[in-house]
Every structure is written in structure tokens, then in C-alpha cells.
Amino acid sequence: MLYHFSEEDTIDIFHPRKHQSFPDRPPMVWAIDGERSPLYLFPRDCPRIGFWATPETSAIDREKYLHTTSADKIIAIESGWLERLEKTKLYRYSFAPDHFTIMDEGAGYFVSYETEHPLEVKPVGSLLEALVKKGVELRILPSLTPLSDQLPKTTLHYSMIRMRNAIK
């Protein structure tokens, strides 16, 4: 199963759209796999950084960034977004993977070039509870900038989303 998260609960049809980050690609419908879906349990415009170990992650990076947690994934947001996280209503749309192809294995991004009809839509409920149920450690930081500067220098896998909205 693949998913799309939205603050809208009335989307009956997902039409392919151009994506500003991929101007040379045709219009696409985007979806995420279940493993990386916690990265989208946030208000749409909320800047966030998710990171986790892979088999290639060094012992030094594990000790420096992960030694205090048993969580598989850590997602950091800025403190200014906490109230919106608590109040946002989010809906999970489910898709059959039939028309989707993997676009980015590490990020769990899938795309379809066809119009897609969701199989179901369900309210997520409390986003904090949903993150807890997914085993995510949520870190609340004053700014994501120091973390965003450091992670590219590590052997951790990371995903930075909506960073244009982060405190500079």
C-alpha cells in the first residue's frame, strides 16, 4: 500500500501535477511507502528533518546522533511548529501500488503518471500519537539549521522537507 497525506479530506481524484523541483519531468501523482510515511505526519508546510541509521552508518555517527534513543527514526521540527502539529487535522489517502514506480528508494517516494483514485481516506487523528505509534522519536529544536548543516557530513540517512520554511 502507498499513501498520500493531506489536510484536505475531500480529494476524490488525484490528477498528475508538475513539481517545481522536477521541471523536466511530466506531471506526477506522489505517494510514500509505509516505512517513510511518518515523515508526512506533520502540517504540510512544517519544516522537518528525519534521520536514521542504515547498515552503512558508522559506529561514530550512531554514537553521536542515536546513542540516547531506541527509536528507528528521529524526526526533528522547530519549536514554533509544535502548536500547529498539535492542532492540524490530517488525512491519509491509500493507493494500490499498481501504477506507481519508485522515484527515490531512500526517501520512499513513488510516482504515478496517471490519474489515481484513492482506495480509502482516513483521518490520522492526533499527529503526536500517530508518531508515537510508529516508533518515532520527535525532537523539538529552536532551529533546524545546525542539524541541517551537520547531517550531510554523516553516514546517516536523512530527509529534509520544507526547509525553505525553517528559521535561517
C-alpha positions as CSV (number, residue, x, y, z in Angstrom):
1,M,0.0,0.0,0.0
2,L,1.1,3.5,-0.7
3,Y,0.0,6.7,1.0
4,H,-0.6,10.4,0.5
5,F,-1.2,12.8,3.4
6,S,-3.3,15.9,3.1
7,E,-5.0,18.5,5.3
8,E,-7.9,18.1,2.8
9,D,-10.4,15.3,3.3
10,T,-12.4,15.7,0.1
11,I,-10.0,14.6,-2.7
12,D,-11.7,12.1,-4.9
13,I,-9.2,12.1,-7.7
14,F,-5.5,12.8,-7.8
15,H,-4.5,14.3,-11.1
16,P,-0.9,14.3,-12.0
17,R,0.8,17.7,-11.4
18,K,4.1,19.3,-12.4
19,H,6.5,19.5,-9.5
20,Q,8.7,22.6,-9.2
21,S,11.7,20.6,-8.1
22,F,11.5,18.4,-11.2
23,P,10.6,20.8,-14.1
24,D,11.9,18.4,-16.7
25,R,9.6,15.5,-15.6
26,P,6.0,15.1,-16.7
27,P,3.1,15.8,-14.2
28,M,3.0,13.2,-11.4
29,V,0.9,11.9,-8.5
30,W,3.1,11.5,-5.5
31,A,2.9,8.8,-2.8
32,I,5.0,7.5,0.0
33,D,5.6,4.0,1.3
34,G,4.6,2.9,4.8
35,E,8.1,2.8,6.2
36,R,8.8,6.5,5.4
37,S,5.2,7.6,6.0
38,P,6.0,9.1,9.4
39,L,7.9,11.9,7.6
40,Y,4.5,13.2,6.5
41,L,2.6,13.1,9.8
42,F,3.1,16.9,10.0
43,P,1.4,20.1,8.8
44,R,2.2,20.4,5.1
45,D,4.5,23.4,5.4
46,C,6.2,22.3,8.6
47,P,10.0,22.1,8.1
48,R,11.3,18.8,9.4
49,I,14.3,16.6,9.2
50,G,14.1,12.8,9.6
51,F,17.2,10.7,10.1
52,W,18.0,7.1,10.8
53,A,20.8,4.6,10.6
54,T,21.4,2.3,7.7
55,P,23.8,-0.7,7.5
56,E,26.4,1.7,6.2
57,T,26.1,4.1,9.2
58,S,29.4,4.3,11.1
59,A,29.7,3.5,14.8
60,I,30.8,7.1,15.4
61,D,27.7,8.5,13.9
62,R,25.5,6.0,15.7
63,E,27.1,7.1,19.0
64,K,26.9,10.8,18.3
65,Y,23.4,11.0,16.9
66,L,21.5,7.9,18.1
67,H,23.0,6.8,21.4
68,T,20.1,8.1,23.5
69,T,17.3,6.5,21.6
70,S,15.8,3.1,20.8
71,A,13.7,4.6,18.0
72,D,14.2,3.5,14.4
73,K,13.6,7.1,13.2
74,I,14.1,10.5,14.6
75,I,12.3,13.5,13.2
76,A,13.1,17.0,14.3
77,I,10.9,20.1,14.0
78,E,11.3,23.6,15.2
79,S,9.6,24.6,18.4
80,G,7.5,27.3,16.6
81,W,5.6,24.4,14.8
82,L,4.6,22.4,17.9
83,E,1.2,24.1,18.4
84,R,0.3,23.6,14.7
85,L,1.4,20.0,15.0
86,E,-0.9,19.5,17.9
87,K,-3.9,21.2,16.1
88,T,-3.5,20.1,12.5
89,K,-6.1,17.6,11.1
90,L,-4.5,15.3,8.6
91,Y,-6.0,12.6,6.4
92,R,-4.2,9.5,5.0
93,Y,-5.2,8.5,1.4
94,S,-4.3,4.9,0.5
95,F,-3.4,3.8,-3.0
96,A,-2.8,0.4,-4.7
97,P,0.8,0.4,-6.0
98,D,-0.2,-0.8,-9.5
99,H,0.5,2.4,-11.5
100,F,3.3,3.7,-9.2
101,T,7.0,3.4,-9.8
102,I,9.8,4.1,-7.3
103,M,11.3,7.5,-7.8
104,D,13.7,7.6,-4.8
105,E,14.3,4.4,-2.9
106,G,16.0,6.1,0.1
107,A,13.2,8.6,0.5
108,G,10.4,6.1,-0.2
109,Y,8.9,8.3,-3.0
110,F,6.7,6.7,-5.6
111,V,5.1,8.5,-8.6
112,S,2.3,7.7,-11.0
113,Y,1.9,9.5,-14.3
114,E,-1.8,8.5,-14.4
115,T,-4.9,9.9,-12.6
116,E,-5.3,8.0,-9.4
117,H,-8.3,7.2,-7.3
118,P,-7.7,6.6,-3.6
119,L,-8.9,3.3,-2.2
120,E,-9.8,5.0,1.1
121,V,-9.3,8.1,3.1
122,K,-8.9,8.0,6.9
123,P,-8.3,10.7,9.5
124,V,-5.0,10.3,11.1
125,G,-6.2,11.7,14.5
126,S,-3.6,13.1,16.9
127,L,-0.3,13.5,14.9
128,L,1.7,13.2,18.1
129,E,0.0,9.9,18.9
130,A,0.5,8.7,15.3
131,L,4.2,9.4,15.5
132,V,4.5,7.6,18.9
133,K,2.6,4.5,17.4
134,K,5.1,4.5,14.5
135,G,8.0,4.4,17.0
136,V,9.4,7.8,16.0
137,E,11.3,10.0,18.4
138,L,10.2,13.6,17.9
139,R,12.8,16.2,18.7
140,I,11.8,19.8,19.2
141,L,14.6,22.2,18.4
142,P,14.8,26.0,18.4
143,S,16.1,25.9,14.8
144,L,16.8,23.1,12.3
145,T,19.7,24.9,10.8
146,P,22.5,23.3,13.0
147,L,21.2,19.8,12.3
148,S,20.7,20.5,8.6
149,D,24.3,21.7,8.4
150,Q,25.7,18.6,10.2
151,L,23.7,15.6,8.8
152,P,25.2,15.8,5.2
153,K,28.6,15.2,6.9
154,T,27.4,11.9,8.4
155,T,26.8,8.4,7.3
156,L,23.2,8.6,8.5
157,H,20.3,8.5,6.0
158,Y,18.3,11.8,6.2
159,S,15.4,13.5,4.6
160,M,14.9,17.3,4.8
161,I,11.4,18.5,4.0
162,R,10.1,22.1,3.6
163,M,13.4,23.5,4.7
164,R,12.5,26.8,2.9
165,N,10.2,27.4,5.9
166,A,12.9,26.8,8.5
167,I,14.4,29.6,10.7
168,K,17.6,30.7,9.0
